[in-house]
Amino acid sequence: MGSRVILLLLLAVFSAINCIAQSTSGVVLGNVRDASSSVVSGATVKLTNVGENTSRETKTNDNGDYEFQNTKAGRYEITVTMAGFRTFAAKDIFLAARQSVRVDAQLQVGDMVQAVEVAATAGVIATESPVVASTLTPEKILGLPVNVRGGGSTSPYAIIAALPGVQPDNGGGYSIQGGVPAQTESSTDGISITSVTGNSPNRNLFPSVESIAEIKVQGVANSAEYGTPGDITTITKSGGNSFHGALFWYHQNKAFDSRAFNQVRLPAKIANTFGVTASGPVWIPRLYSGRNRTFFQFAWEEFRFPRQSTITNSVPTARMKSGDFSNELAGAAVLRDPVTLAPFPNNTIPQSRFNAAARAVLPFYPDPNVGSLDRFAAANFVENRRSDIRSRQFDIRVDEHFTGAHTMFGRYSRKRNPSTSPNALLLPSDTGYNDYQQAVVNYTWTIRPNLLNQFIGGISYGRSGSEFPFDGRTFMNNLNFQDIQKNIFFNALPNFSIDRLTGFSKGRPGRSASWNTQFIDNLTWIRGRHTLKFGGDIRRLRAETNLGFTTGDNYGDYIFRGSFTGAPFADFLLGVPAETSVAVVQFDNDGRATHYKFYAQDSFRMSPKLTFDYGVRWEFHPGYSDAGLNIANFNRNIPRTGQVVIPTDPKARDLLAPAVLATINACPGPTLNGAACTPIVTAKEAGLPEGLRKNYFGQFLPRLGFAYRWNEKTTIRGGYGHYNMILLGSIFFSLTGTVTSDVRSFSNIGPDGRPIFVLPQTRPANSSGVRAGSVGTFEFRTANQIDFRPPQMAQWSLTVDRELNSATGLRLSYIANKSTNMPWAPDLNQPLSSTQYFANRPLSDRPFPHWGLIYSRDAGANSIYNSLQAELNRRFQSGFTFNLAYTLAKHLGDAAGPNPSGFAGETGGGRVTNSLDRRADRGDIYATRRHRFVKSVVYDLPFGKGRKFMANTSRFADALFGGWSLSSLIILQSGPFLTPTVSVGDPSGTNAPRRGTQRPDRVGAANGSVSSPDRTRWLDRSAFACPGRVPGAANAFDCNIGVRPGIDPAPLGRFGNSGVGIVLGPGTFSWNAGMRKSFAVTERVAFRLEGSFTNLPNWTNLGDPILNVVDNNFGRITGTRGADFGGNRTGQVSLRLEF
């Protein structure tokens, strides 16, 4: 191998930059033989992109094989020429993203000017790769009745639920072939669109539906080029030599919808989406013609959804605002002067006594408009206000073919979603801003026919939040409150919380931002029967969110309870809060990390029938550091005291909360309860990086797969591999604001019942507000395991594919995986179970006596998934396409928490009930359905011009009977696996209620199922009892055990014995249907009218029943399930003009 090739390999492997080298290209390959089946080496093979009229050439090797790597999706033709043989020509070859299409050629003896043409459409089954994938083409994306353009979003994300192997949960998360949502990577044109803040697909970074050439979902046997087991890839369209375009309008209206379960009336709804697309060669009259070289694709669309929201507030009457409380005090109650303690005459406060702060706030309180206007009642002000949703987006892509060896495309997409959110009282509405942008550059260099390099670079950026169009800083400055900083760095309002009334407040507007700067390089080297591929990624990640602790934060919280006058609003008018608090927020969360990943793989064609794929991937994911220094971690490896680890920057110590340090007995401090003081150390002192947990360098991920063509119609495929789950912002944000939660609180009630201070004074004189709690009460929320090892999945599969005819294929698969080191959420300070009340237990019973709860995100949970799948697929031919897929799955795990209601996220499920026995939470995964069937159909009725029947009919008859198409999507699945719970009691004596939900005892072998369940009684309550209670007794569901000494029965020293996922919930049936009519205006212009409905029969898909056995309505269903298009019927009509 020459020095040039060695240099290129080294550059590709060691200087590429990113995180998951995701090529979006496909492969066209084949074998060339003569009439006697002997291989033909040295034949010239030419691959031509029909739409662009651009070509590439290669020659067959000694085995007669040829291969075109890094080929973008599109329609192609192939010609094979060799001296002494007729030219072989194959047309209508359609290549999808990441697809391998085989086109074998048999040459006949003769003159090259004589051509042999064949129709060489891609096989309907996969023959060259072990990967199991599903694809959505533009015909299905636009043709299936899923109504993605409406309901507040235009993202096509929801349509992915229609694909085989995809399982949604109630929150919109997708499990791909048994993985949790965080085990799936989402990208567009190779650049990730996964949110850095939440590790889920950023739906608004999907391009317009009009720009999508293909959505591909891979979930089985991904090669070493990919890090995660699941992969959702969106490929954008490119232009060609012909001009194409469309004008479109989509409309949704409540007249097309039905009422939801228990809904009295439909809300107002008029939603419109409209836009334009255009594509073709770049052409500037008299200056430039881009035919065969430069192409563009452009799409623009806008969504408008005007609507109103109802604001319901509790406001003071006009009398109250004037100081007159004569109508508000019952019986002999009087309004007292907090200074003299004497009654106010006539229960009226003189307006001269009104506090300046109250005078500034009163204009924002409207008068009541509901009920009595003279006597206060709750919810006495109701008003409808605008809460419009809009979006505007565009995509522009330009492709350039410099030469046959150099091609490049660039794309820029932007979507903005402004919205309006009403605030309480007479405060102006928030203006929501949501701005999503992505830029991608893809450059392919064919160094020589068997050596190619592909570089992909891009940035994905998402920013969302709201702006408060009121100058809260100036308002706060004008109040002249003492000990409150001036010109606070964020815009908000103080929080005046008034019992019984809607408070005057405006918490800090929400804000988050996500950056992913990504560079990818892939080098492909075809050497004999080996196709070697090397590559790597480096991804620079950044996640920003607000840091906050109280409603008012730096502006302060002022609580009025009526402690002085007897009426909360009267206390407010006089400026005498019962208590105040102020947070000291100096910097927001600003997490940053760089992830590195490299891979090497080989596709070895051992014979024309057998291909082996094998490779290895290495990944390195350091933890996020925080530019704002607001993070801290807890090191459990120091017995009895633990260790608080903070960033190395000296400024980090300045952010520590004094009250926290006192409460945890921070060093230097005495020995208490058998434990020394709590050390506070920097990352450098602890020997840790600035991410405050150890880096793990041993993440090697091997892959092995094979594909064997048993015969021309049957393929056997399989694979085994290890995959990762990338840890992003959710894990990082666990560490923020833990021991920097510096909230200073002040009581204003003096020993004689009088107020200690009056606004604008906000605290007692000479008081710092540092009030240390009792040692053992401060809770660390939440640590990361110091030696956290990245989660991994081992996956194995075996698939048999059978081509039934030229358009229809059958796939039978066994797909399984085991995930280990999955995140879970223990309490590191849970003591052993006891028959003592937790309140009476000595602090020395805890692993760390100076602390209360110590929550952590740990690695160590696991799950196992087994499934059998059958898929019958017909590609679009003769106006008809369908896909039928059935999955039988069993999915067990212990990472979902004690009462799961969806797939576990990046940080695991909920807080476990018993941190010392995680296996007690092992059971059937809630959202993985045992049975799932999905059927999608698009059918062009065979009548009218260009179709099988009435092809020569009149224009009038064609307008009536021709051009009709039908579409349908049916989803049928069994129910989720439910977990009965209890909400109170501490039978284990471990402070379990503070950690969260617990579970009851089961009565015998019963699991709560009933023979004929309905919404009034889906579960049998008598199958359960509170721990320690006698089943069937009057107090069987009184779970107040072990909490209040002397009142509740003593703890049992154990938890409830009922398990996770022990009973089945209601299943789902949805049938979406659509109808379309196309009119040919001219030969090149068509008009299309379409109507589509989700859940056409308006079938009521019941939601989960009430699962808390303490609730008398246990087992009753009060809502419906909206996932999988299972909500109420929604309709849509659309018009399209296409050329």
NORRA-V708707 format. One record per helix or strand of 3 or more residues. SS is the DSSP state (@ for helix, = for strand). FROM is the first residue (numbers start at 0). TO is the last residue. If there is no record, write none. Layout:
ss = (SS | SS)
from = (FROM | FROM)
to = (TO | TO)
This chain:
ss = (@ | = | = | = | = | = | = | = | = | = | = | @ | @ | = | = | @ | = | @ | @ | = | = | = | @ | = | = | = | @ | @ | @ | @ | = | = | = | = | = | = | @ | = | = | = | = | @ | = | @ | = | = | = | = | = | @ | @ | = | @ | = | = | @ | = | = | = | = | @ | @ | = | = | @ | = | @ | = | @ | = | = | @ | = | = | =)
from = (2 | 25 | 43 | 53 | 64 | 73 | 86 | 99 | 104 | 114 | 131 | 137 | 155 | 165 | 173 | 180 | 183 | 202 | 208 | 211 | 229 | 243 | 253 | 269 | 293 | 307 | 317 | 344 | 350 | 355 | 380 | 388 | 405 | 418 | 429 | 450 | 471 | 492 | 503 | 510 | 529 | 552 | 556 | 567 | 578 | 588 | 609 | 630 | 642 | 650 | 657 | 677 | 682 | 698 | 713 | 728 | 742 | 779 | 791 | 807 | 837 | 842 | 853 | 879 | 917 | 930 | 954 | 963 | 991 | 1008 | 1016 | 1020 | 1067 | 1085 | 1129)
to = (13 | 33 | 48 | 58 | 70 | 80 | 94 | 101 | 106 | 118 | 136 | 142 | 161 | 167 | 175 | 182 | 187 | 204 | 210 | 219 | 235 | 252 | 255 | 280 | 304 | 312 | 320 | 346 | 352 | 361 | 385 | 400 | 415 | 420 | 447 | 467 | 478 | 497 | 505 | 526 | 544 | 554 | 559 | 573 | 582 | 604 | 620 | 634 | 645 | 653 | 662 | 681 | 685 | 710 | 723 | 732 | 746 | 783 | 802 | 823 | 839 | 844 | 876 | 892 | 920 | 939 | 960 | 972 | 994 | 1013 | 1018 | 1022 | 1079 | 1093 | 1137)
